[in-house]
Amino acid sequence: MSNTENNSVEAERRMEDDLEGEQTDRTNRFEYLLKQTEVFAHFIQPAAQKTPTSPLKMKPGRPRIKKDEKQNLLSVGDNRHRRTEQEEDEELLSENSKATNVCTRFDESPSYVKTGKLRDYQIRGLNWLISLYENGINGILADEMGLGKTLQTISLLGYMKHYRNIPGPHMVLVPKSTLYNWMNEFNRWVPSLKAVCLIGDRDERNAFIRDVLLPGEWDVCVTSYEMLIREKAVFKKFNWRYLVIDEAHRIKNEKSKLSEIVREFKTTNRLLLTGTPLQNNLHELWALLNFLLPDVFNSSEDFDSWFDTNNCLGDKKLVERLHTVLRPFLLRRIKADVEKSLLPKKEVKMYTKILMKDIDILNSAGKMDKMRLLNVLMQLRKCCNHPYLFDGAEPGPPYTTDLHLIVNSGKMAVLDKLLPKLKEQSSRVLIFSQMTRMLDILEDYCMWRNYGYCRLDGQTAHDERQKSINAYNEPNSSKFIFMLSTRAGGLGINLATADVVIIYDSDWNPQVDLQAMDRAHRIGQKKQVRVFRFITENTVEERIVERAEMKLRLDSIVIQQGRLVDQNLNKLGKDEMLSIIRHGATHVFASKESEITDEDIDAILERGEKKTLEMKEKLSNMGESSLRNFTMESENSVYNFEGEDYREKKKIVTEWIEPPKRERKANYAVDAYFREALRVSEPKVPKVPRNPDIPNSAQVQKEEQRKIDEADPLSEEELEEKENLLSQGFTIWNKRDFNQFIKANEKWGRDDIENIAREVEGKTPEEVMEYSAVFWERCNELQDIEKIMAQIERGEARIQRRISIKKALDTKIGRYKAPFHQLRISYGTNKGKNYTEEEDRFLICMLHKLGFDKESVYDELRQCIRNSPQFRFDWFLKSRTAMELQRRCNTLITLIERENMELEEREKAEKKKRGPRTSSVQKRKADGTPDGRGRRKKLKL
């Protein structure tokens, strides 16, 4: 046997061993899931039916014997030889190995964890993560923010190194704002793990990759989402043992760039960390589960139908199904359940009065699109925060920082009363706002009042961000206030040295505000955390917060520990936005002046606590059906206001905006307000163009008819000539037949008359052949012959191209005895980064086998990839569309044609070298003369 055949057999044997190992792992994983609950049989069985080599069809523990071999082994009535001695020994050894493979379980903090000790619930979380690893399952650690997900993850990686002798490589993917925090936690808790951090500009990254990453003298690589996307080619070179993604809701959209890239990595285990799991819809849940176990949750349609609320017997059944599916993968604990030493946070919503100063009232009547309504809402929220957020509202220049910052804003007036009281109590404050320009105003205020402060928003540099956090958290820090933007400072930052959180303006998504509160309400907090939410009374902010509270209440009812809400409930419709804008309009129009009163701060707090309690009681009494059907409209009618029916009393306050009955003559100067606030003039309405002079068509028809009536009749000679001309030509061919003939020539080429005749309906091959001969003889007489010939020549060029490609594939495949194993592709500099050589080899061989010239060849190729056990776990290749496969095959065909051309040129060059030598030998043979025995004599020169 040749070396090539030996290599081919060896490669096939290794492939079979790898496939058998993958099937065994998959079998164990499926068995573990089915032991947890029978629900997974619903997802696993359809996937098993798609591939004939599914592990579910294999009976683990006893190798299967072919039927003919079994008949030779068994005889009638012989029960002793059902199983050979070797088979029984192998089974006993397998069971013994399984019995001795006991999962490690910690009862106390591991010894490799330094500086401190894990709490009881953190040890239980570590044991849960270890059990996932032992059973080959990926999972989601979804503890509430502040319970130490970072520490539990680092402890798991330490377990891998110290107990499993698997130091890495591991990847931890985190937001940019938490990079240094993760590095500090690694050095603090498990210093035996060597963690490196990839961050910086291009030159710094290139030096780090060259000097640190590629040498591989590290255990864990910590990087951000942005760095991963930019350096994905480098990260693809590693076989990652654990891929940890912090704030995993970033991959809830399976079509996002980050989600697609992390799915391309080669990973053994995956772990997702998130404090707010599953906050939107069922499809996002499927996307996370598909990332964790793509071989189980491979169909989003099947998953959605399984959890369709219309098919479930009530909402309770839906909750039970969701809990059953999530139980093996998701671990979620909340502070109130596991951390008894942490005092509960106390939230007080502060209702203040709004100062509508130097601003016009917004118009809510007439047709308004959604973007216009959103813009109006944004302007109203700016009014609630501070009027200086509008350009031109602040007096100046010169601009001064003094008392007018406070007196012109109701929220600032309350803040100015609240902060001295908090400072006397030795409290430290976090202030969150969505608007960075509001942070500018707060910064000027802190400088004016001499409050020590730090600031963090989306524009803060990474180094400055960490310095500010350290300066605020250091012992005996002089920083009294830390002001943050809600989006930039609400994730992964530990500010537990503060005990007061002020939500200056609420977010539409209540989860974002919860994340902001958890910056202070987390492990290590010694005081009771108080949360003050500023809400401007009788404005849009009241309804925004009320809607957020409804979402959270429904969240806790439907999925008590998973936080899953129907996506339709999160959408804000135009009617709902219009209702939010109208809310409080009566109070605004009725007030003539500012209503900011000089109330004592204790009275404000007391009234805020009272209204907060009323809202909680209202929510607690509402069931799920009421919450699902909740809208921002009034309960009975728009005429019901503050408990009084103005329609019954026939008494309507003149300043109240009655919802318009007709969309006519309703103008509340909103356009004038926007022109002044935005300093944009309204574009002029273009004039209607003048109608061009249109000719009288009836008069034209009469004129043409008159010419026909007055025309001279044809003579007998002309009539005879007309009949003679009509008898010639192809009278039974119409325009439709002509177009079919042209398209057939484009598809099959002008010489393939047989196939062309099949394309022209209603015509015999003889008629088509006759028509074709006349067409090509007289085609130059046609007016658009150039367009027709270009169309036909393009089709013929495609035909020649297909022939050339088929010939190139035949030549390439013909060089190998076993092309599926031996075929090699000469990439040159066009190797690419996404497809491997094994995938390219399969594409070329299957393309040649299926037939390149078939119309549906790429759809069939895509199906072959999905059915092939070789690529069962190759998510990247299985997810390619037919169009993407076609593009890749075209690239490979170009490489093959170039390789064939180089080989032909090389052969021609070798023939030229051998040519003169061959001719001289033949000449010498011809110069000799035969002797008597038929031999040639050499001529003497």
C-alpha angles and dihedrals in degrees: 000000000000125000091248092056091046091053090048093052091046091050091050091049092051090048091052091049092050092047091049090051092050091048091051092050091048091048091053091048093051092046090053092050093047089051090055094053139337090233090086090064085073091062100032099050097058090050090049093053092057096065123045091213095057114149090231089069091054118085106222120221100031122063114228119245122213115251097245092048091050092052090054091051097047131063129186111287094004109132098158095073101049087112129025123232092249092054093050092048091051091050093049091049091049093051091045092052090050091050093050093047095087119173114248113244128188123215094181138020111300117253094237090064106092135187093034145000134263118252120240096261090046090054089051089050091051091051089050091052091049091051089053090053093048091053095044093245127141117217151184121244100203104170115155114270112278099032096104108264087157093056093046091051093049089049090054092053089048089053090053090055102040102034104025097033089231106129093171155201094251128167125211113194113198141160115276092246093062101044096103092041090057092048091050091050092051092051092044104046107025108017090168088074110084105219124186129191125218110206137125142068125317097276093047091048093049091051092047092049092048099043104030115013103046096043086060100215093143139078107212131029115204117195141149131253092254094051090049092055093048096045099034092125091061095045092051089066092069130078099222117211095197127016110194119188117193117206088019094187084087088080097045088109105069091198096057119110094245092049093051094048097050089050089059094059122100105241134166097198134014130201127186123202122197136147093201106044125180098001100158126028147340094261091060088052089053091049091056093045091046089054090050098042112010092168091059103035099039100135123060091188092057091047094049092049091050091055097037107139090215090061096044120090095242132318092289090064091051092052091049092051093049093049090048093053096043097045098086094043109033131062116186128172128170128214095247091059103043109020106059094164092064112088115231116257117250118217124200122183113212116214113201135171123258124234106217094194125159092354132109124231115260121243116236101179131094130032114325127174123224096258091052091052091048089052090051090050091051092052091049092050089052088053089054093051103044135322090226088074085080116080112249096018096103114080113247172342105270091053116208133191108223143103096321089076087067106035094053095058129054093207093050090050091055092042090053090054095043101049098060089051091051092047091054089054090054090244125149121218139219115197117196124193132166094217118073090200087060087055088055090057091046090050091054089048093052091050090050093050093041094240115158108236148168127209133207129177140143092284095054112114117244095246093047090049093058093043091054092050092049092046092052095045099045116109116272091009116181091215109111100174133038111192117196139174108245096234099043098039102037100083135069099344122126112214098154091142087078120076102183125067120190116195099201093186126008126238123235088237110063091203090067092056090047089054090051092051091050091062086081102020098072143099112313095036111133100180133060109269115231121197120200114192114195111219121174107225121240093012139103090275091071092058094042092055091042090054091048091051089051090053092050092047092051088045092058093046100049101038108011095187104017101051098220120165132177109261093228090065091060095056116098110215128206094252091051092049091049090052091050090051092049092050111109095009092126092056093047096049094043094053115084100184141020115299099198104132129198094241121163113260091237090058091050091050092048093051091046092053090050094053091044090054091049091053093049092050090050092052094045090056094052118092128213095266091053091050094049092051093043116130134174092245122106117270098245114006142333086251091064108089127168092344096308126108105220092184092061093047091044086225120126123176108240094227095053115107104233110207103257119254093199129028096234135108092359110139126148097176095262091141091052090050094051092046091055098038096045095031090227121136119221112254116251116257109246117240119250108259118243116257112252120237106276116204119237103257094193091056091049091052091050090051093051092047090051090055091051093049094049095044119117115251121246118267123238091260092051092048090051092049090049093053091046092052092047091053090056125073129030104310095170092058116090134185092273091055090048093053091048089051093052093047091048090053089051093050101042105018128252095277098055097085093161095061092038090057090054091055095052106078120221096013128108121228090250092055092048092048091051092046091048093053092052092043095056091043096053103021091113089070091067117101097224096037092129092058092046094048092048089053093050094044091052089055093048090050089055090050091052090047092054090049091049092049092048090050091049092050092047090051093048096046092044092064092069134061093205105024094173088066106021105039114117127191123214101223101172107181094336099078095128127207106247108052124061124218090250091056092046091049091053092048093052095045094047091045089055092045096049094043123257095228096059114112095224096038095120094050088052090046090053090051091049090054091052092048095045114101087207091075099033093125097030097108094175096057095039091053096054116114125228090257092053091049090050091053091050092048091050089054092049092047090054090053091049093049091050090049092049091049092051091050092050092050090048091052092048090051091051091049091052090052092051094042103083092043092054094048093050091051091051090048092053090051092051093051092061121090123216118250126212093285094049094263121131120243122223112240117235113233 
